[in-house]
Amino acid sequence: MKHILLLTLFCIGFKANACEQPIKFQVGSFFDSASVVAFWGDFSNELAIKLKCPTNLHPSATYKEHLIHTLTGDGDIFVVPFIYAKAFEKYHLKTAIRTSTHTKSYLVTNKSINPNSLKSLTGITIQLPSIYSAAYLSLRVKLKQEGIFEKVKFKFGHSFQASAIDVVKGKVAASIVFSPIFDALPQTIKSKVNYATLNQGAETGGYLMVKADASKALINAIQTSHEKIKLLKWETANTAISAPKLSDIASQQLINLSKDLVK
């Protein structure tokens, strides 16, 4: 994935001094580069038109890198997974909008595994994006409840799209896949694997957050443009909501990252 996806708008009426510098939109490392443009391109263009200021999409190489960019305030707009949003309010960010669509994440496995029984994962390697993903944290909680967390191996560093494809191709035995990605696959492909809902509801969603001192113009532009976002549905919100169990774990992860940054 390219470090920066630059969306430059040449619109009639733009002035050379319309803004001091382009808006930096930290979109994370959640999807591949093609999906980043597909999901966020129209929204970014709309912001640029309303604010008369170019908006640059900044994907991160890893989940950890994205959290660090967000912690350090390296940007103007930040995509924040649901489980981290409440914790980031302590780091001088505030909510502009959040997802209103409740989606799912699936445990997708090869045909020899029963995803409805977590104990069937004993001795299996599961492919996941990152230890900082909601998918991993949710699965970790469930595996510990089953008493088999230490008996499962993990492979990190793959997008949701790659994870789905790798299970289908038999490159990995199991993975967690975001439902908008998996549901869009042809039935002929989905029939080659087993899958079951791992979690659903708000914890699979996210927020767009801005700095506490963000301009009213920026916040208003975000809140009046969210219908342009091609990923889920969004609504205006002023505060973040905690995810039971997961938000506490996410908060501790941010504390640890903050300590590492000052060493």
N, C-alpha and C positions, 0 to 999 in steps of 0.2 A: 504494500500500500504506500502510495506516495505520502511524504510527510505533510505536504500542503496541497489541497485542491483549491485552486484559485478561481473564484467566480468573479470576473470583471464585467461590469455592466456599462454599456455605452448608451445611456438614455438621454433623450432630449431634455434639456433643462438642468442636467447635472452641472454644478459649478466646480471650478478647480479648487475652491476653498470650502466646499460643502462640509468637509470634516477634516480633522487634523490628521487622522490615520484610519485605515480600513478597520472595520469591526472584525475581531478575531472570535470565531465560533468554534469552540473545542467540542468536537462531535464524538470523541472516544475512539475505541478500537473494536467496537462491537460487531461491525460488518465489513465486508470487503469494499474496495474503493468504488466499484460500480454501484453498489447498494447505497453508499454514502451519498453519492450525487442524486440517485433516484429518490431517496427518502427526504433529503434536505435541500436539494437544489432550488426548487420553486419557492420554498420558504425563505431561503437566503436572498433570492432575487427580490422577493417582496419587501424584505427588510431594507435592502439597498435602495429601492425605489422610495419607500416612505421616509427613510432617514437621509436620503441623498448622500449615501456613503457606501462604497463597495464592502461586501461581506465575504470574508475568506473562510472556507471550511478547513479546519485543522484536525485531521485524523491523527491518532496516536499509534505508536507501534505496538504498545501493550496496554492492558488494563491498568497496570501499576503506573506507567508513564502518564496516562490520562488522569489518574487520581492525584499525581504529583502536580501536574499542570493546574488542576482545580484547586488543590491546597495552596499553591503559591500565587493564585490569582493571575495566572498567565493567560489572559483572555478577557473577553467581554461577556460571552454567553457560554454556558457549560451544560452539556447533557449529563445528568446525574441519575444513576439507577436508584430506584425507589428506596432500597435498603440503606443508602448512604445520605439521602437528602436531609434527614433530621440532623445527622451529625454535622453536615456541612454548614448548617445555620450557626454553629459555634465557631466557624471559621469565616465569618463575615460574608456569607452568601445568603441570598433570599430568593424565594420562589417567584417565578413569573407565571408559569403554566405547568400543568401536570397531565399525565394521560388519564383519560376517563374511560378508556376501553380496557376491560379486564381480560387478559389473554392467559396463555398457559405456557409451561415448558414441559417437554416430553422426555422421558427416559426411553431412548431408542436403542434396541439391541439386535444382535443377530438372532436367527431362528432357534438357536439352541438354548436361549436364555428367556426366562419368564419375567418381563419387566414389572409385572404386578406383584412379584415376590422379591423384595430387596435381598433376601438371603441367597437368591440365585446368583448374586453378583460376587459371592465369595471367590477370591482368587482371580477375579476379572480385572482387566485394565480399562478404565473409563476415560474417554477423551473429553476434555473441557477447555474453555477459553483461558481461565485464569483462577488462581486462588482468591482473586478479588471479584469474582463474578457471583451474582446472586444464585446462579445454578449450582456452583460448587458449595457455597455456604449452606444452601437449603439441603442439598444432598448429604453434606457432612452431618448436619443435625439428624437427619433421618437414619443414616447409617449407624450413628452412635446410639440412637434409640434401639436399633436392632442388634447392637453389640457386635457389629462386623466392620466397623470403620477401619480398624487396623489390618483387616484381611482383604482390603480392596486397594488396588494400585491406581494411580492417576497419571494422565499424560496431558500436559498443558500446552497452550500456545496456538490454538486453532480457532478459526472463526466458526460461527454457527453453521454457515453454508458448508464449509469444509468438513465439519464433523458429521453432518448428515450424509454427505457423499461418501466419506470414508467408511461409515457403517455399512452402507449399501454395497460398497465394493469389497467388503470383507477385510479392510485394512485395520479395523479396530472392532472390538467386540461390543462396545457400548458407548453411548454419548448422550449428552443433554442437548436438546435442540429447541430453540424458540419456536413456538407454534406458527407464527406468520411465515417462517421459513419452511417448516415441515409441511404445513397444510397446503402450501402452494405446489408441492411436488406432485407429479402425475401418480395416479393410483397404481399404475404398473410398477413404479419404483417403491412406493410405500408398502406394497404387498410383499416385498422381498425382506422386510424386517418386522420385528415386533415392537410395539411401543405402548406406553401407558403414561397418563398424566402424572408428572412429579409434583407440580404445584400450579396453582392458578390464582387469579385475583390481583390485587394491587401490587403485591410484591414482585410481580413480573413486569411492572410498568416503570415509568421514569418521570423526571422533572427537567424543565429548563430553568436553570438558576442564573442569577446575575450577581454582581457585587453589591454590597449593601448601599454603596454610594452611586449606583447606576442612575443614569438620567431618567427622568419620567418619560422622555421621548422614546428611549430604547425599550423600556418596559411596556409602554403603550403599543409600540410597533410589534413587539412579540405577541402581546395579548390580542391584538386585532388581526394577526396574520396566521394564527396557528392552523386555520383550515387549509393552508397550503402544505402542511406537513403530510407526507405520504405514508408515514409510519404510525399506525393507530390513530385514535381520536384524542383530542386534547381539550382542556378546559382551564379557565383562569383560576389561579389559586394564590394565596398570600403566605401560607405556611405549609410546612411539610408534615407528613404523618409518619409515625414510627411503625416499623414492621416488627411484630412480636418475635423475640429471640434474635432475629437476623440483624436488626438495627444495632443491638448492643455489640454483637460481634464486629459489625462494620465499623462502629465507632472506635473500638479498640484497634482495629487495623489502621485507621487514620491517625490515632495517637502514636502508634509505633512508627508509621511513615514520617510523621512530623519530627519525632525524635531523631530518626536517621538523617533527616535533612539538615539538622543543626549540628551534627557531629563534625 
